[in-house]
Amino acid sequence: MTLWILNGSVWDEASGSLLNKHVRVEDGQIAEIIDGVNAPDTGSAEVIDAAGKLLSAGLIDMHVHLRDPGFEYKEDIATGTRSAAKGGFTTIACMPNTRPSTDTPETVKYILDKNASEGVVRVLPYAAITKNQLGRELTDFAALKEAGAIGFTDDGVGVQSAQMMKDAMALAQSLDMPVIAHCEDNTLVEGLFFSEGEFARKNGLKGIPNESEAIHVGRDALLAESTGVHYHVCHVSTEQSVRLIRLAKSIGVRITAEVCPHHLVLSDEDIPGLDTNWKMNPPLRTPRDVQAVIEALEDGTIDMIVTDHAPHSAEEKAREIQLAPFGIVGFETAFPLLYTKFVLTGKWTLGFLLQRMTSDPARVFRLPTGRLEQGAPADLTLIDLDSERAVDPSTFASKSNNTPFGGWKLQGWPVTTIVNGAVVYSESAN
């Protein structure tokens, strides 16, 4: 099967500009990229006219929650992957805090098989570090790798025992697999739900201190140095964590890190009140922390952007603030939010944003995708950089609409998503 994408605007790093290109796709691969001076002979091939649209390698999100199995009322693989596709993502990596937890080869196989039959983007499952994510007993890493897991994490909770984490890292290293860590010291966060900052002070609340995250980052960096494992820090949100990651990188520790859009554009001072759509984990931090993670992303201390897409039902989020779950959805707002806030304002180049959402996650996790070049998988995203619209949660493809960004006017909306050469989302068809 042949597909031609004509007149796409492709970012050229050498010139720092967009160039008009035609792309030919054959059998799920990028077969040819040619200058868009003249229209090629497309014959009987399927043709997509991409005039006026950015053509990029498909976006990659290495931290998502699909809630399947066990919490399908929040999200499932069918709706989650469609939400990802609508946001321009072609590869996503799902966390293991499901029920049952993704801690056996059978559950890994369930996710892969269900995605093959119902999903529309590539899904890479993480497996749990400990059984039921309880921090008491390691899972069978070798069997989970054999089943298709791409790394090990207890995301949703931090591994509290240093010995357990060191054992996990040593085992993962022996299998050439990464350990991905949710960094949180439970003794500093129990029963708390907003950061220790201006919002907490104004509302008479005891806040979550930055050290709750940074203590685990520092501990794990030392353990990663000792074991030699590839250690990846989830959703970095504090200035202290940034300092520790930067130091660890400077001495050769195999440490990488990610940050979420909401920690780049919001601080605790933006929280309008006790609204559960602003309750997330890690919580929104101070403006100083926001500036620190922005600078860390810019200088490479933080390697990539992820969404931490965390759907919850309207009924759950309607509970009082103490009882409502942490988390917001992220697939469908991530690119337009960052494009509007950083590229349109001149803080970042378009190429920088694309790199942190495509080739950098692919590099860190050794994926074949994330490249717009001949011979690469034909995972592609078309984005309308010009049209402005307001975020409307009622239109999300996700089952859930828990977001603090409702009503925000943004530019840079994905309009077509292609996975393995097949169109899996088209705005014109919806």
C-alpha positions, 0 to 999 in steps of 0.5 A: 500500500502506498500513501503520499503526503503532499506539501507538508511543512517539515522542520529543518534543524539546519536552517531553523525553518519549515521546508515544504516536503512530499513524503511517500509511505510504503508498507508502513515505512517512510520510503521517500522524502522529496522537496516539495517543488513539484507534485510527484506522480502519485498514480493510484496511491492514497493522497493526503494534502498537508498544505499549511500543516506541520508534518512531524514524526509521531509524538511519543509519550512515555508516561500514561495511565490507560486504567485497563485492566480494572478501572475501565470506567475511567479509561480503557485501551480503546478510548485511551489510544484514541485520545492519544491519537487525537493528541498526535501521539503514535507511541505511548507507554502505560503504567502498571497501577491497574487491577490486577497490577501489571506484575505478571506476564499474563497481564502484560500479554492482556495489554498487548493483545487488547491493544492489537485488537482495539487500540490505534497507537503503539502501546508499550507496557511497563511492568511493576517492580514489586508484586501488587506495587506493595514494595515487599517482593520483587516481580519476575523481571525476566518473565516480564521482559520476555512477555513484552514489558519495556521497563520496571516501575511502581509508578503511583507509589514510590519504592520506600525501601532502599534495599528493595530498590537497589535489588531491583536496579541490580536485577534490571541491569542484568537484563539490560532494562531500565528502572523508572521511578515515582519519587516520593517519600511517604512519610512526608506526604501522607494525607496531604494534597497540595504543595508546600507553597503560597496556596497552602499557606493562604488556605491554612493547609499543611503542604507536601514539601519538595524534599518528599520527591528529591529525597528519593531522587538523591537516594536512587541516583546513588543506587543507580551509580552503584548498580550501573542501571539506566534509571529514569525519574518520573514527572520531575517537579522540584528545583531540588530534584533538578539539582540532584539529576544534574549532578548525577549526570555530570559524574556519569550516572545513567540517569534520565528524566521527564517533565509534564506540561502542567509542571512547565506552565502552572505553579501553585500560585495559579490554583484558583481554589479547592478545585479537584481538577488542580489536584495532581501528583506531584502537586503544582510547585512554586514559581521557582520550581517551575523555572527550574524545570523549564531550565532543566528541560532546555539544558538537557538535564530533563530529557523529555516531555510526558503527559502523565495522562491520568483519567478519573471519572466525573463522580470521583473528581466531584468528591471533596478535595481530601477524597478526590483522586490525584491526576489530570488528563493530558493527551489532547492538550499537551502539544497545543499547550506547549506550542502556545506557551513556549514556541509562539512566545519565542522561548523555544524553537518549534524544533526544540519542542518536537525533539523533546516529544519525539526523538529524545524519548525514542533515544532514551528508551531505544525506540525505532520511532520518533524520526522523520527520515527514510526507512523509519516507521511511518508514524507521523503527525500533522498539526495545524499551527495556525488555528486557535480554539478553546480547550473543550473537555466535552469533546475529548476522546478520553472517557474522562475530562479532568483538566485545569485547562478548560477554556484556555485558547491555544494554537497547534492542534493535531489534525491527522495521526498516522501509525505504521502508514495507516491514518488512525485519527483525522479531524476531518472525519470526526 
